[in-house]
Amino acid sequence: MKLLILGLNHAPEPVGIGPYTTGLAQGLARRGHDVHVLAGKPYYPQWQPYPGQPRGRTTTREDAVAITRVPHYIPQRPNGARRIAHHLSFAASVTGPALSTAARMRPDLVFTIAPSLLSVPVAALAARRAKAPLWLHVQDFEVEAAFATGLLDEKSATARLGRSVENRILRMADFASSISPQMCERLTAKGFGAHQLYQLRNWSNAAFDFTTADSSDYRREWGLGDKKVALYSGNIANKQGLEIVIEAARQLQHRRDLAFVICGEGPNRERLQALAAGLDTIQFHDLQPAARMADFLSLASVHLLPQIVGAADLVLPSKLTNMLASGRPVVATAAPGTGLFDEVEGCGINSAPGDAAAMAHAIARLLDDAALAATLGAAAQRRATERWSQDAIIDAMEQRMTSWVNQRRKP
């Protein structure tokens, strides 16, 4: 089939949504489909243009996938208004290429990713021009996440407008998917029927060979010696709620056998480092290259996965898949009944959201009970293999895609 994929984030962005859009496009191309991706210029998670990128629109061919990248506004300090401008600028910039590619290519399916929700109308126009169905894949519920992180006042006129716009945009899609059962339930509540819904999980990266991983170079480079490591890696922004990690480190600073390591970039990193001033048990580093990822993730005695209260069913953090694949237990902040809680249960410890003392207690328990940590780590690795195999996920998605497209082709 001919497939047009429209999504803001794409490689070379190393974390977040980009690697999954990239992997899906490449996976479908390897299965014989003709795939064209429309994406923004790389900027995440630094919220800065990547060096060496051409200024204007470019089209390249990478791993049998045609990729058109368009320029857009990138706020260095994103807030609510600047994020909206960011997404609007991408939608405006991608409209021309989307319509011209749809007219020329005549795709059998248009697949679009939220974020960016504001570019979904562009994908809908492209689908209409090609007389093809539109599949919307929701990685984040942007409007509700903006409420949870305080970017929007839930009772404001802007919030009411945001909900109205979101519902109108969602109804433009013929089919929809999301990455967890709870997020799919939210799509049901927003009007999608069971015949229109699909759970399309993110996957763990099979290229990371954890069987041969060796963290000794990192321990030497960062002066960790034989200390146990509580590790966070990923974006540093509002919805992660990383302040709780700083407070947990403060409560455990008497443990001289423990080091906290935070690796990442994002708009909150500077403020987080200021909060950690005076703590000699915590280190900050940049995101690590993919070539060293297995060694890096194996550095962890325990992985940390905080989220703010109310965000656990709005987004399932993509970093979780590789945490589990590393065979290390996870300490997450998630309440029972949420998607994040269900994914971590049996592979780590869920502590109450916003409760730094509970997170500190969970970390200490795993550090002091080697048998428990080993059992949960082994379960994590099994779960990554069973639930998050990239080939199995894309194979199943391809079957559903074929079914939906054939269904629409019937007279």
N, C-alpha and C positions, 0 to 999 in steps of 0.2 A: 504494500500500500504506500501511498504518498502521504506523508505526515508533516504538518506544520506545527512547530512547538514555539510558543511565545512565553518567555519568562525573563524577568529582569536580571536574575543572577545566573552566572555560568562560570566555568573554569576560565581563567586560572584561580578564581577565588577558592581557597582551601577548606573553608568551613561554611556552615550554614546550608542554605538551599542549593547553592551553586553546584556542589559535587553531585547532587542527586539529579538535577536537570541534565547535567553533563552525562552522567552514567546511564540515565534512561535513554537519552538520544543515541549514545554510542551503542548501547545494548540492542535497541531496536534496529539500528543500521546493520549491526552484525547479523541480525536475523533476516536480512534481505530487504528491509523497508527503505524507501527513499525519504530521508529525513532532512528538513531544513529548520534551523533554530534562529529565532529572532531574540536577541538579548541586549542588555545594556553593556556599557563599558565596565570593566571590573573596578570595584571600589571597596568591597567588604572584606574583612571587618574593620579596616582602618578608617573607613569613611573618607578616603582620599583616592584620587585617581592613581592607578598603578603606573609606575614609571615606564617609559618606552612605548606607551599606547598611542597610536595615531589619533589625531584630534577628531576627524570626521567619521562618517559611516564607513565601515569596512566589511567586506565579505571574504571569508577564507574557507578552506575545506580542511577539516581535521578529523582523522579517524573515520573517514567516509561520511561525515556529517557536514553539510553546508551551514556556516554560521555567519549571520549578519549581525554586527554589533553597532549600536547607535549611541550617540552622545546624549548625556542628560545631566541635569543639575545634581551635584553631590554636596550636601551640607556637611561641613566639618564638625559642627556641633548640632546634631539633629534634635529638634524638639517637635511638638505636634504640627505647627504650621510649616516648618521646613520639611518635615517628612511628607506632608501632603504635596508641597511644591515639587519635591523630589520625584514622587510617583506620577504626578501630573506631567512633569517634563518628559519622563520616559514614555508615557502614553502618547503625548504629542509627537515625540521624535520617532516612535515606532509605527505610527499610523500609515504613513506613505509606504514604507517597505512592506508592511503587513498586507495592504490592499494589492500592491503590485505583485507580490509573491503569490498571493492567493489566486490572482487572475492568471498568472503565467503557469503556476504549478498545478492548479486545480487539485488540491489535496483531498484525500478521502476523509480526513479527520483533522480538526484543529484542536490542539491540546494547549491549555494555558494554565499558568501557575499563579496562585495568590499566596503571598505577595508577588506581584502587585495587583491588588483588586481593581485599581483604577484603570489598568490596561485591559481588563476583561471586555469592556465594550468594544475596544479595538479588535480583539480576537473574535468577538461576535460578528462584527462587520466583515472581517476576513472570511469567517465561516459562511456567512450569507452569500458573499460574492462567489465563493467556491461551491455553494450548494452542498455544504458538508456539515455534519454535526459538530457541536462544540462540547469538549470535555474540559471541565474546570477541576483542577486539583488544588485543594486547600492545604497548604503547609502551615499557615498561621491564620487565625481569625483576627484580622488586623484591628477592626473597630473595637471588639471586646478586649483585646490586648491593650489597646490605648486606654481604656477605662481602668484596667487592672494595674497598669503601670503609672497611672496618674497623668498621662499626657492629655487626656480629655476628662472633663467633669461629667460624670454619668447623668447628671440631672440638667445639664445645660441644653440650650437650643441647638448648639453644635452637635451634641450627642444624639439628639432626636433626628437631626438631619443625617448624621452618619449612619444610624440604623436604617433609616428610610432608603438611603443611597445603597447601602450594602444589600438590603433585601431586593431592591430593583435589579442590581447588578447580578446577584446570584441567579435570579430567574432567567437571565439571558442564556444560561447553559442548558444543553440537552441532558448532559450527564455530569455527575460530580463524584469526587473521591476525596478521601483524607487519610491521615496516617495512623489513626487509632480508632478503636470502636467508639470511644466517647466523642471524638471529633466527628465521626460519621453520624452519631446520634444528634449532634447539633445541626447537621445538614438536614436530617429528617425533620427536626423542629422548624427549620426554615423553609420547608415545603417540598423537599425532594422525596419521591416515592422509592420504595425498596428496589424497584426495577431500574431506577436511575442512579443507584448508589453503588460504590465499590470502595473497599479498603485497600489502599495502595501504600504499603509500608515503606519507610526508608530502610536501608540495608547496611550491614557492616561491610567494611572494605576488605575483600578477600586478598587484596594485594599486600596487606600487612601480615607478615609471617611472624606470628607470636611464638611459634615453636622454637625459633632460633634467636629470639630477642635477648639483648644483653644491655642492661642499663648502666654498666660500669663507666662508660665514657661520660654520661651525664653526671653521675655521682662525682667523678673526678673534676669535671669542668665547673660544677656548681658548688663544690666543697661540701657535699652531703655526707661523705663517708658512709657509715653503715646505719645512718638514721632511717627511721621509718618515714614514709612520705604520704601526706594527704594532698592529693593533686587535683587541681581544677585546670581545664584547658578549654578555650573557646572564646566566644564573644563576651565583652564586658560592657553590658548595657543595663537598662532599667529592669527588664523582666527577669534577669538572672538573680537579682537580689543578693549580690555577693557580699554585701555588708555583714550578713550573718556568718560568713566564713571568717571575716576579720575578728568578729566577736568571739567565735568558737576558738580561734587561735589565741586570743587574749586569755580565755579561760583555761587553755591548756599550755600556757607559756612555761609552766613549771616542768613540763615534760621535755627534758633535754635530749631524749631519744627520738623526738618528733620534729619534722620540718614541714611547713605548709609551702606549697609551690603553686603559684598562679601564673599560668601562661595564657596570654591573649592580648587582644587589642580591642579598642572600642571607646565610645564617648565617655565612659565612666572610669576609665583606668586611672586617670590623674587623681580624681577624688578618692578612689579606693586606696591608692598609695598614701595619700595624706592621712586617711583613717588608720592606716597600719603603721604610722610613724611611731618609732620607739619599740616595736616588736622585732626582736632579733631572730625569731623562729619562722619568719615568713619571707619568701623571695618572690619577685616578679620577673618574668621573662616574656619575650615575644613569642608568638606562635612558632612552632617548630616545623621544619620542612617535612613533606610527606615521605621522603626517602628515609627519614629517621623515626617515623611514627611508631613503629613496633617497639623499638628500644625506648622511646620516650614514654609511651603509655605503660610499658612494663616497669617504669620507675616507680609507679604508684604502689603503695601498700594498700591504699584505699582511694577510690575515686570520689570526688565531691560533685553533687549535682543539685545545687540550690535553685529554687524558683520562688518568686514572691507569691503571697497568698492570692488565690483566685486565678492563677495563670496555668494551673496544671492540666486543664482540659482545653486550653486555647491553643497550645502548641506542645508537641512531644519533642523534647530536645534531640536534634539529630546526632549529637555527640554521644548519646547513650549507647548506640549500637556498637561503636568501637570500644567504648569502656567495657561493655560486657564481653566482647570478643577477646579482650586482653587477659581475661581470666582473673580479674581482681574484683573484690566486692565493692559495691557502691553505697554511699550514704546520700540519700536524696531527702529533700524536704517536700513531702507530699501527704495529703490527707487520704484516708481510706475512701474508696469509691472513685478516685480520679484515675485517669489513664496512666499517669506517671507512677502512681502507687502500685497499680497492677503489674506494670512492666518490671519494676524493681523488686517487688515482693518475691522472696525466695532466692534472690541473687544479691541481696544486700540488706540494709536497714533503712526504713522510712522513718524520718523524724518529723515532728510537727512543724509545719511552715511557720517561719518567724521566730522559732524557739532556738536560740543559740545554745542554750544549756543542753537541750535534747540532742542537737547535732554534735556537740562536744562529747557527750556521753556515748553516743553511737560510735564515734571515731575511736575513743579510748577502748570501748568494748572490743572492737575488731582488732585493734593493735595488741591487746592483752590476751586474746583468745585465738591463738594461731589455728587451732582445729576448726573453729567456726569460720574464720576468714577463708581458710582453704576450701571448706565445703561450699560456702557461698560463691567463691570465685570459680570453682569448677562448674557449679550450676549456671553461673553467668555465661561461661563459655559455651555450654551446651545450648542455652537458650539462644545465643547469638547464631549458632549453627542451624538450629531448628526453625527459628522465626525470621531470621534476617539474612538468608542466603540471597545474594543479588540475582543469580541466575534463576532461582526458583520464583522470586518476586516478579522479575520481568517476564518470565515465561507465562505466569498466570495472568499478568496484566495484558500481555499480547492476546491471550485467548479471549479475555473480556472485550478488548478493543475490537477484535475481529467480529465477535458476536454483535456488538453494538453497531458497528459500521454495516454489517450485512443486514441487520434488522432495519436500518434506515434506508438501505438500497431496495428493499422490497416495495413493489408497487402498492 
